[in-house]
Amino acid sequence: MNIDIAQFIITGIVVIIALTFHEYAHGLASYSQGDNTAKLDGRLTLNPLSHLDLFGLIALFLVKFGWAKPVPINPYYYKNKRRGIIITSFAGPFANLLLAFFSLFTFFFIAKNYSEPSDGLTMFFYSMVHINVNLAVFNLIPIPPLDGSKIFAEAFGGKVAEFIYKVDGKGMLILFLLLMIPFTRSILLFLSSSVIDFMYIIIDLVL
């Protein structure tokens, strides 16, 4: 199979896995905090068709900036609203980091105990690590509608929350403009690389 076609197919599969687990984690976390909105809406599932947004998926391939259908939540059901919002918001990125770590661990475990993974498996695990880490880091940016904005707003409150919620309607435009700046992309790349390097250190200690 042509390497470009294989990479395209593998990237597509990994993106679907990453977005599905991300949204499922949000719904599961919200449910754990007392909110059954996602469950009633049929979103507490790992079925990708329940979470994917066609245009968001296409945009992710074309401009490296995409989205899935947000899981509906109702924070008024939470026993502790502030804590519930933070936990639910962080659950998506955390799920992606777990997927990345598990993928990296599995790759090295196979390589160390069996044999060097095939090119296809290597490409798959590489994509799983980098796409999931990139998705997690990106979503932790404290700008609406990303998860980081809710985490920062609820964690710090006061003027921080006031500012974040004030720019809510302009968040997508701000994000788009920021991503056009090379320095912003360099920072995100540095953060993603640092997270992956840290995973390497942990796995090296374990294996």
Contacts in CASP RR format, 6 or more apart in sequence:
PFRMAT RR
TARGET T0000
AUTHOR 0000-0000-0000
METHOD contacts of the structure
MODEL  1
MNIDIAQFIITGIVVIIALTFHEYAHGLASYSQGDNTAKLDGRLTLNPLS
HLDLFGLIALFLVKFGWAKPVPINPYYYKNKRRGIIITSFAGPFANLLLA
FFSLFTFFFIAKNYSEPSDGLTMFFYSMVHINVNLAVFNLIPIPPLDGSK
IFAEAFGGKVAEFIYKVDGKGMLILFLLLMIPFTRSILLFLSSSVIDFMY
IIIDLVL
6 120 0 8 1.000
6 123 0 8 1.000
7 123 0 8 1.000
7 127 0 8 1.000
10 120 0 8 1.000
10 123 0 8 1.000
10 124 0 8 1.000
10 127 0 8 1.000
11 61 0 8 1.000
11 127 0 8 1.000
11 131 0 8 1.000
12 61 0 8 1.000
13 124 0 8 1.000
14 124 0 8 1.000
14 127 0 8 1.000
14 128 0 8 1.000
14 131 0 8 1.000
14 132 0 8 1.000
15 57 0 8 1.000
15 60 0 8 1.000
15 61 0 8 1.000
15 131 0 8 1.000
16 48 0 8 1.000
16 52 0 8 1.000
16 57 0 8 1.000
17 48 0 8 1.000
17 99 0 8 1.000
17 128 0 8 1.000
18 96 0 8 1.000
18 99 0 8 1.000
18 128 0 8 1.000
18 131 0 8 1.000
18 132 0 8 1.000
18 135 0 8 1.000
19 48 0 8 1.000
19 51 0 8 1.000
19 52 0 8 1.000
19 57 0 8 1.000
19 68 0 8 1.000
19 135 0 8 1.000
20 46 0 8 1.000
20 47 0 8 1.000
20 48 0 8 1.000
20 51 0 8 1.000
20 52 0 8 1.000
20 68 0 8 1.000
21 46 0 8 1.000
21 92 0 8 1.000
21 95 0 8 1.000
21 96 0 8 1.000
21 99 0 8 1.000
22 68 0 8 1.000
22 92 0 8 1.000
22 93 0 8 1.000
22 95 0 8 1.000
22 96 0 8 1.000
22 135 0 8 1.000
22 139 0 8 1.000
23 43 0 8 1.000
23 51 0 8 1.000
23 68 0 8 1.000
23 69 0 8 1.000
23 70 0 8 1.000
23 71 0 8 1.000
23 92 0 8 1.000
24 43 0 8 1.000
24 44 0 8 1.000
24 45 0 8 1.000
24 46 0 8 1.000
24 51 0 8 1.000
24 71 0 8 1.000
24 95 0 8 1.000
25 91 0 8 1.000
25 92 0 8 1.000
25 94 0 8 1.000
25 95 0 8 1.000
26 38 0 8 1.000
26 70 0 8 1.000
26 71 0 8 1.000
26 73 0 8 1.000
26 88 0 8 1.000
26 89 0 8 1.000
26 91 0 8 1.000
26 92 0 8 1.000
27 38 0 8 1.000
27 39 0 8 1.000
27 43 0 8 1.000
27 44 0 8 1.000
27 71 0 8 1.000
27 73 0 8 1.000
27 88 0 8 1.000
27 91 0 8 1.000
28 38 0 8 1.000
28 44 0 8 1.000
28 91 0 8 1.000
29 84 0 8 1.000
29 87 0 8 1.000
29 88 0 8 1.000
29 90 0 8 1.000
29 91 0 8 1.000
29 92 0 8 1.000
30 37 0 8 1.000
30 38 0 8 1.000
30 71 0 8 1.000
30 73 0 8 1.000
30 84 0 8 1.000
30 88 0 8 1.000
30 91 0 8 1.000
31 38 0 8 1.000
31 39 0 8 1.000
31 44 0 8 1.000
32 87 0 8 1.000
33 77 0 8 1.000
33 78 0 8 1.000
33 79 0 8 1.000
33 80 0 8 1.000
33 83 0 8 1.000
33 84 0 8 1.000
33 87 0 8 1.000
33 88 0 8 1.000
34 77 0 8 1.000
34 78 0 8 1.000
34 79 0 8 1.000
35 73 0 8 1.000
35 74 0 8 1.000
35 75 0 8 1.000
35 77 0 8 1.000
35 78 0 8 1.000
35 88 0 8 1.000
36 77 0 8 1.000
37 72 0 8 1.000
37 73 0 8 1.000
37 74 0 8 1.000
37 77 0 8 1.000
38 44 0 8 1.000
38 71 0 8 1.000
38 72 0 8 1.000
38 73 0 8 1.000
41 71 0 8 1.000
41 72 0 8 1.000
42 50 0 8 1.000
43 50 0 8 1.000
43 51 0 8 1.000
43 71 0 8 1.000
43 72 0 8 1.000
50 69 0 8 1.000
51 68 0 8 1.000
51 69 0 8 1.000
51 71 0 8 1.000
52 68 0 8 1.000
52 69 0 8 1.000
53 67 0 8 1.000
53 68 0 8 1.000
53 69 0 8 1.000
56 66 0 8 1.000
56 67 0 8 1.000
56 68 0 8 1.000
57 66 0 8 1.000
57 68 0 8 1.000
59 65 0 8 1.000
59 66 0 8 1.000
59 67 0 8 1.000
60 66 0 8 1.000
60 67 0 8 1.000
65 175 0 8 1.000
65 176 0 8 1.000
65 179 0 8 1.000
70 145 0 8 1.000
73 88 0 8 1.000
75 81 0 8 1.000
75 84 0 8 1.000
75 85 0 8 1.000
75 88 0 8 1.000
78 84 0 8 1.000
78 85 0 8 1.000
82 154 0 8 1.000
85 150 0 8 1.000
85 154 0 8 1.000
86 150 0 8 1.000
86 151 0 8 1.000
86 154 0 8 1.000
86 155 0 8 1.000
89 147 0 8 1.000
89 148 0 8 1.000
89 150 0 8 1.000
89 151 0 8 1.000
89 154 0 8 1.000
90 147 0 8 1.000
90 151 0 8 1.000
92 136 0 8 1.000
92 139 0 8 1.000
92 147 0 8 1.000
93 135 0 8 1.000
93 136 0 8 1.000
93 137 0 8 1.000
93 139 0 8 1.000
93 140 0 8 1.000
93 147 0 8 1.000
93 148 0 8 1.000
94 136 0 8 1.000
96 132 0 8 1.000
96 133 0 8 1.000
96 135 0 8 1.000
96 136 0 8 1.000
96 139 0 8 1.000
97 132 0 8 1.000
97 133 0 8 1.000
97 136 0 8 1.000
97 195 0 8 1.000
99 128 0 8 1.000
99 132 0 8 1.000
100 128 0 8 1.000
100 129 0 8 1.000
100 130 0 8 1.000
100 132 0 8 1.000
100 133 0 8 1.000
100 136 0 8 1.000
100 195 0 8 1.000
100 196 0 8 1.000
100 199 0 8 1.000
101 199 0 8 1.000
101 202 0 8 1.000
101 203 0 8 1.000
103 125 0 8 1.000
103 128 0 8 1.000
103 129 0 8 1.000
103 132 0 8 1.000
104 125 0 8 1.000
104 129 0 8 1.000
104 196 0 8 1.000
104 199 0 8 1.000
104 200 0 8 1.000
104 203 0 8 1.000
105 203 0 8 1.000
105 206 0 8 1.000
105 207 0 8 1.000
106 125 0 8 1.000
107 117 0 8 1.000
107 121 0 8 1.000
107 122 0 8 1.000
107 125 0 8 1.000
107 129 0 8 1.000
108 203 0 8 1.000
108 207 0 8 1.000
109 207 0 8 1.000
110 117 0 8 1.000
110 121 0 8 1.000
111 117 0 8 1.000
112 207 0 8 1.000
117 125 0 8 1.000
129 196 0 8 1.000
129 199 0 8 1.000
130 192 0 8 1.000
130 196 0 8 1.000
133 192 0 8 1.000
133 195 0 8 1.000
133 196 0 8 1.000
134 188 0 8 1.000
134 192 0 8 1.000
136 195 0 8 1.000
137 188 0 8 1.000
137 191 0 8 1.000
137 192 0 8 1.000
137 195 0 8 1.000
138 146 0 8 1.000
138 188 0 8 1.000
139 146 0 8 1.000
139 147 0 8 1.000
139 148 0 8 1.000
140 146 0 8 1.000
140 147 0 8 1.000
140 148 0 8 1.000
140 151 0 8 1.000
141 148 0 8 1.000
141 149 0 8 1.000
141 175 0 8 1.000
142 148 0 8 1.000
142 149 0 8 1.000
142 151 0 8 1.000
142 152 0 8 1.000
142 153 0 8 1.000
142 164 0 8 1.000
143 149 0 8 1.000
143 164 0 8 1.000
143 167 0 8 1.000
143 171 0 8 1.000
143 174 0 8 1.000
143 175 0 8 1.000
143 178 0 8 1.000
144 164 0 8 1.000
144 165 0 8 1.000
144 167 0 8 1.000
144 168 0 8 1.000
144 169 0 8 1.000
144 171 0 8 1.000
145 168 0 8 1.000
145 171 0 8 1.000
145 172 0 8 1.000
146 175 0 8 1.000
149 164 0 8 1.000
149 168 0 8 1.000
152 160 0 8 1.000
152 161 0 8 1.000
152 164 0 8 1.000
153 160 0 8 1.000
153 161 0 8 1.000
153 164 0 8 1.000
153 165 0 8 1.000
154 161 0 8 1.000
167 174 0 8 1.000
178 184 0 8 1.000
179 185 0 8 1.000
END
